[in-house]
Amino acid sequence: MSSRNFIRIFKKATMNTTSEYIQRVKVEAAKKSFESHRENINKVMFNIGYSDPKAFRDIFRKYT
């Protein structure tokens, strides 16, 4: 399957682009970490793959 075809099918199935889906999964992981472990924001941010606090804050606000 070509990447273009995969992206088209993925978007049709999930109603999200691949990057949006990955961001949503990361935000859900961050939310679970905040709820269950009471971890520091910077630690959670780095654990899910963000190094820029502003970018993390913007994405977190967008999806919560």
Residue, then its C-alpha position, 0 to 999 in steps of 0.5 A: m500500500s502506498s503512503r498516500n493511500f494509507i493516509r487517505i484510508f487512515k483519515k477516513a477511518t479515524m477522522n484525523t490525520t496521522s499527526e493529529y492522531i499521534q498528538r491526541v494519543k500523546v495528550e491522552a497519555a499526558k492526562k493519564s499521567f497527570e491524573s494517576h501519578r501527580e508528576n511534574i509538567n516538565k517530566v510528563m512533557f518530556n516523557i511523551g516526546y515534547s521538548d518545547p513547553k509552549a508547543f506542549r501547552d498549545i497542543f494540550r489546550k487544543y485537545t482538552 
